[in-house]
Amino acid sequence: MMVERDGFKGWLIRLYTSASPGSIRFRYALIIFDFTTIFYFIVTAPLSPSPELILTNRLIGLVIVFDFASRLWIAPDRLFLLRQVYTIADIVVIASLIMDPFFALDLGFLRILRGLRIVHSYQLLQDLRREFSFFRRNEDAITALVNLLVFVFVTASGVFALYFDKDAGPDSYVDALYFTVATLTTTGFGDITLNTPAGKLLSVFIMVVGVALFAQLALAIFRPQKVRHKCEQCGLLRHDLDAIRCKHCGARLDIETEGLN
């Protein structure tokens, strides 16, 4: 299949996929944008809408729409892209930004799903693996940590929007965050509870999913360190940091490493 390299589309393809310094800087700028907007969405979750916040949301939404449309346009398999978790998260975020003024329920908490893009974009993962040995060694733990944090803040913001008094401001949001963490760790202090049937079911959901995410993070941290490198012969992805041959098929591996102390 021929890849279009001329014109505006070709420029976008190089910008999003090539290993040139300019393209890599652009993708790191997107990372900074993602982190900044996630922090902004968390901080503004307990705040009442104001003209300034609405305008800022619209500007952020325009950037996300342009990024989403660009990735969709240049994708060799658009249906595959649309099935990816970070693409679905972007669609939800865009919808929340568009529907907020016309929808009775506050959808602001859904925007924190933007965090899933940080560790679920294939091209971004390639950049991080290539540039940072720390990320190569700890990719599973970093991915698990980001998934857990996204779940915590999306859930806390959702609990705040559904069950807490927004007029109380940040203090009420802290209560929602406190309830979420106490529930998903199964600590269950009991000083803040959701007493409705829907609230109890939500608490069960938080506990079940939270424990699973914590277990995933603990497994990634405490199991022996491995490095991701695809064996050209058998496709095995995980190998010892100093491996020179694949344990599965014996093929030679050329894993980039700084060596072991």
N, C-alpha and C positions, 0 to 999 in steps of 0.2 A: 504494500500500500504506500503510495507516494504521500509524503508529508509536505504540506504547503509551507514554503519558506519565504515567499515574496509578499510584499504588501503588509497591510496592518495586521492581518491574521498571522502571517509568518513572524512578525515582530512580537506579537503576543505569545506565540508558541515558544520562541527563544526566551522571552522574559520569564515564563512560568516553568520551563523545563531544562534550559541549558545550564551548563556548569561555568559559564563566563562570570567574571567578578561582578559585573553590573547586574546580571540576573540574580546572582546569589544575594547581593545587597538588597535588591528589590524584595526577594522572598523573606529576608530577615526583617525588612521594614514592615512586611505584612504580619510577621510574628509580633513585633512591637505594637502594631495597631491592634492585634487580637488581644494581647495582654492588657493594653490600655483600656479597650472598650469593655473587657470583662470586669476589670476593676471599677470602671465607671458604672456599669450596670449593677454591680453589687452595692456600691456606695449610694446610688440614687434609688435603689429598690424601696427604701422606707420613706422617700420624699414624695410630697404631693406634686402633681404635675404643675408646671409653670410654663409660661411662654418660652423662657430660655431653655428649659429641659426639653420641651417639645421640639424646638428648633435644632438643638444638639442631636436629639434622637433621629430627626429627619436627615441631618447631614451624615451621621454614622450609617443610617440605612442606605443612603445613596452610594456610599463607598462599598458597603457589603453587596448591594445589588450589582454594581459594576464588576466587582471581583467575582461574584457568582456567575454572572452572565459571560464574563470572559473565559472562565474555566469551562463552562458548559459549551461555549462556541468552539473552543480549540480541542475539546476532548475527542479522541478517536472513537470512543464507545460511550455515547451520552447516556444510554440506559444504565450501563454499569456505574457511571459516575453518580447518577441520580439515586442509586441504591446504597451509596456509601453513607456511613453514619454521620460524617461531618457535613455532607451535602444536605441531608435531611435536617440536621441541626440548623444550617444556614437558612433553609426554607422556613423553618419554624420561627427563627429570629426575625426574618424579613416580614413574615405574616404578623408577628406580634407588634412590630413597629408600625405596620400599615393599619391594623385593626384596632389598636389601642383607643383612638378617639371615638370609635363607633361601637365599641363592645363594652357591655356592662362589667365584665370580669377583668380585673387588672392582669394583663398578660406579661407584665415586665419581667417576672421571674424566669420566663422561658428564654430570655435573651442570654442568660448565663450559659445556655447550651453551646454558645459560641466557643466555649473552652474546649469542646471536643475536637475542634479543627486543629488545635495546637499539636496533638499527638496522633491524629488519624489521617493526616494528609501524607500520601505516599511520597510526593516530591520533597516535602519538608523533612520527612524522616530520612530520606537519602542525604539531604544537606547536613542534617545534624550528625548522622553517622560518619559522614566524610570529614567534617570539620572538628568534631569534638570526641576525643577518646573516652572522656567521662560518660558521654551519652551512649556510646557503643557498649561500654561495660555495664551500664545500669539502665538500659532502655526499658526493660520490662518493669522495673521498679518505678521509673519516672512515669511511664504510661499508666500504671496502676494508681499512682498517687494523683495524677491529674484526673483520672476517671472518678476517684473517690471525692476529690475536692469539688468537681463539677456537680456530682450527685448531692453533696452536702449543701452547697449554696443554692442550687436549683430547688431542692426540697425545702430548705429553710425559707427561701423567698416565696415559694408556693404556699407553705404553711402560714407565713405572715400575711400573704394576700387573702387567704381563705378564712383564717380563724382569728387573726389578731386585729386590734384596733390600730388602724393606720394613723389616726390622729395623734397617737402617742409617739410617733416618729421613731428615731433610731433605738430608743430603749425597748420598744415593742419588737423591733427587728432582732435585737440581741436576745430577747426572750425566745423568739422563734428559732433562732440559731441554737440556743442553749437546749431547747426541747428536742430539736433534730439530732444533735450530737448525743444527748443523753439517751435518746431512743435507739439510734442505730448502733450504739455501743452496748446496748441492752443494760446500761447502768440503771435506768429507770428510777430516778430520784422521786418522782411522783408529785413534785410541787407544781409542775405545769403539765396538764393533761388535756387531751381532746376527748370530750365526753359524748359527742354524738356518734351514732353508728358509723357514719362516713369517716369521722375523725379516728375512730378506733381501727377501722380497716386501713386507713392511711398509716397509722402507727405500726401496724403489722407489716405493711409493705416496706416501711423504712427499716424496720428491724431485719427483715429477711434479706433485702438487697444490701443494706449496710454491712451486715455480717459477711456476706459473700465478697463484697469489695475489700473489706478489711483483710479477709483471708487471702485474697489475691495479692494484696500489697505485702502481707507478711511472707507469703511464699516467695515472691520476687526478691525480697530483701535477704532472707535467710538461706535460700538454697545456694549451692555453689555457683560462683560467677561464671557466666558463659558469654560468648560474643556471637552476634548474629552475622553469619556469612554463609551464603548459599553454596553448597557443594555442586560443582558443575556436573558431576556424574549421577548422584542419587537425589540431590535436592535437599539434603539435611541442612537445617538452618542454624542450629545451635551447636557451638563447639567450645572446647576449652580455650582460654585466652592464648595459650602458647601452642595450640595444636598445629602440627605441620601436615597431618594426614587425617582424613575423615574416619571416625570410629565406625561408621556404618559400612562404607564400601572400600576404604583404604586409599581413596584418591588423594593426590597431593592438594593441599590448600595453600593459598597465598593470602593470609589474613594480615592486614595492616595492623601493626602493634608497635608500641614504644618499648616493649620488653617488660620483663617482670623483675622486681627488686628481690 
